[in-house]
Amino acid sequence: MLIIKNLHAEVEGKQILKGLNLTVNAGEVHAIMGPNGAGKSSLASVLAGHENYEVTEGEVWFEGKNLLEMAPEDRAREGVFLAFQYPVEIPGVSNINFLKTALGEIRAYRNLPPLDAKAFLQLSKEKQKLVEFDAKLVNRSLNEGFSGGEKKRNEIFQLAMLEPSLSILDETDSGLDIDALRIVSKGVNKLRSPKNAFLIITHYQRLLEYIIPDYVHVLYDGRIVKSGTKELALELEEKGYDWLKEKEEVGTN
Amino acid sequence: MSLIQEPAIPLYDAVVKGYHTLSTAGGGSEDIGVRRARQSAFDQWRLLGFPSIKNEDWKYTNITRYLKDEFALNGLVAGDEPVAAVAAPAGLVKKATIPGLDALQVVLVNGVWDGKVHGASPKGELPKGLELLKVSQVLNDPAFAGYFGNGKWGNLHFAYLNTALFTDGLFIRVKDGAVIEKPLHVVHVFTGDRNLLIQPRHVWVVGRNSEASVVESVVSAGSDVKLWVNSLTEIFAQTDAKLDHVVLQTAGAGVRLVQHTTVRQQKQSLYNNYTFTLPGAELVRNDLQARLEEDHTETHLYGLYLAAGGQLVDNHTLVDHQKPNCYSNELYKGVLLEKSTGVFNGKVFVHQDAQKTNAFQQNNNLVISKQATIDSKPELEIYADDVKCSHGSTVGQFSEEALFYLRARGIGEETAKALLINAFAFDVTEKLKNEAVEHFVNELISQHIPNQTQA
């Protein structure tokens, strides 16, 4: 589904990703872990098409198409979804109208007929229930005045509505208390299927107790330096990231 | 200064001629108070002339280029026959009609009302307590003429010009204690077969303890001629009166619109104004003045200007707190597209007498294009010591983060921008009390959302 080859990217002239390789297949959940500043969130932004990031080298293929050539909206329409670490508040745009517009544009892109109001409402209700999203929040302005947890749950609700094939969760666990974390994880687990894939970016192992990954990768200094199964996450939790730095320094010296 | 400058403006001579015609012939039957007001206004206008950027209130609005054309005075001067057709083009009235709005509709063509009311009772009767008259019919009646006797307009050049030469308009009276349930929709149609100066004059009297709602729409026939509209409305909100006043300025190319509105508020009266200016007219200058002449009044001024093309939209507002315990709140928002220019000047004046005044003012602008300009000047002048006043002004561009967030959900760039503009305007449109009007305004805004990339 997703093939990243030797990806180099920079922001404001500073090299962030330095030759990243990753392959994600349908049905898989990959966790990307690593210390602060390793480039985890940058990877998410580059995949979603944020204009501040410039890809200087490498390729990204999504379902056989060159992702890097696409505008952010086309990436979303093709089936890439980024759950933001810091969802933006947009006063005056209602949550539900925003979703209706997004779904409408995605369906038009895929040559699907638009959903009528009734079908949309039904879909919305169904998904609210699935991810335990408060109906009161649905009609409010997009993320305006939402708590940190409500914003993250809104991201998962949007994910459920738009049904992407690749979901990138950028530190979705940050700022969540344990109850919110459980609800968010439950939602993601319900949305997992053999057809879609998840890329979960996190600093802590905690989230991975609820969303069990198939693979765990350690991102350090713009590259994946170690890959393994879910046990790797536990090892990281225990040892921290310092041993990586030492290893890297030994390696480069 | 003006004596050297003015002869270069063709309209100046036309006005002088027009005044002599009017004062010798047509004005003879008018009430003496009206005639005096005209004479003093004309004398004052000759001193002031047309404003230039040397006048503080016109510093950012240079009208020189709009005054280069010749304008006829619509029949005032001998040999200049008035525009014959006073029937409103049906398409224009339809354009102005607000779907789903259950209203009484009157149509004025170039400031002249045909006397018809649409949407009245089956017998054609107006609601009890509502009186509508043509201004031209009341100018010889001392009982009405008192409302037209104001010859003092401070530094308002165009108000003097209007007072000297106006001939018609709409007189509205809501009688004491009357509550008019249906909004009154006043459609102002401007049209001409040659360049015209059109000067409507309206007076609205909202009686004691009465309640009414007026929606004004300004539309024009698309043509090659230039129409200079210098409109003046004087509103008297008497004790305990409540008036909701919506203005939808949707005039088209060729129109230069100067619209002056003065509201005189008596004790405990409430006045709400919502002014929306949309792309079209090349020049729009609004002077909205709320004179709080007695205590315990409440005033809300909401404005939204969406300017495009080479349009110049200037909103000058004044809230004049003369007496204690009055409340005023003002929110104006601007969206500047393409090569448009916006001007906002909001003045709040608190007299020494006006203790316990609450006055708030805010102006926010979204500048979409790099070729667009906004000049924003909030002003507070306070002479009382026990007041709560605030003002603020912001200028910004699209939030890149918000735009990216929307695009990352599959929403195309143009649609995303449209959503953000509507969201920005929302603070103002949500204040409209009538849902049909709110829906109509939101639609108008959507129609003018840019199909342009950030230049």
Boltz contact constraints between the chains, C-beta under 6 A:
constraints:
  - contact:
      token1: [A, 48]
      token2: [B, 408]
      max_distance: 6.0
  - contact:
      token1: [A, 50]
      token2: [B, 404]
      max_distance: 6.0
  - contact:
      token1: [A, 72]
      token2: [B, 407]
      max_distance: 6.0
  - contact:
      token1: [A, 72]
      token2: [B, 408]
      max_distance: 6.0
  - contact:
      token1: [A, 73]
      token2: [B, 407]
      max_distance: 6.0
  - contact:
      token1: [A, 73]
      token2: [B, 410]
      max_distance: 6.0
  - contact:
      token1: [A, 73]
      token2: [B, 412]
      max_distance: 6.0
  - contact:
      token1: [A, 76]
      token2: [B, 408]
      max_distance: 6.0
  - contact:
      token1: [A, 76]
      token2: [B, 409]
      max_distance: 6.0
  - contact:
      token1: [A, 76]
      token2: [B, 410]
      max_distance: 6.0
  - contact:
      token1: [A, 77]
      token2: [B, 410]
      max_distance: 6.0
  - contact:
      token1: [A, 82]
      token2: [B, 408]
      max_distance: 6.0
  - contact:
      token1: [A, 88]
      token2: [B, 401]
      max_distance: 6.0
  - contact:
      token1: [A, 88]
      token2: [B, 402]
      max_distance: 6.0
  - contact:
      token1: [A, 88]
      token2: [B, 405]
      max_distance: 6.0
  - contact:
      token1: [A, 90]
      token2: [B, 402]
      max_distance: 6.0
  - contact:
      token1: [A, 90]
      token2: [B, 423]
      max_distance: 6.0
  - contact:
      token1: [A, 92]
      token2: [B, 423]
      max_distance: 6.0
  - contact:
      token1: [A, 92]
      token2: [B, 426]
      max_distance: 6.0
  - contact:
      token1: [A, 93]
      token2: [B, 419]
      max_distance: 6.0
  - contact:
      token1: [A, 93]
      token2: [B, 423]
      max_distance: 6.0
  - contact:
      token1: [A, 101]
      token2: [B, 411]
      max_distance: 6.0
  - contact:
      token1: [A, 102]
      token2: [B, 409]
      max_distance: 6.0
  - contact:
      token1: [A, 102]
      token2: [B, 410]
      max_distance: 6.0
  - contact:
      token1: [A, 102]
      token2: [B, 411]
      max_distance: 6.0
  - contact:
      token1: [A, 105]
      token2: [B, 410]
      max_distance: 6.0
  - contact:
      token1: [A, 105]
      token2: [B, 411]
      max_distance: 6.0
  - contact:
      token1: [A, 105]
      token2: [B, 412]
      max_distance: 6.0
  - contact:
      token1: [A, 106]
      token2: [B, 410]
      max_distance: 6.0
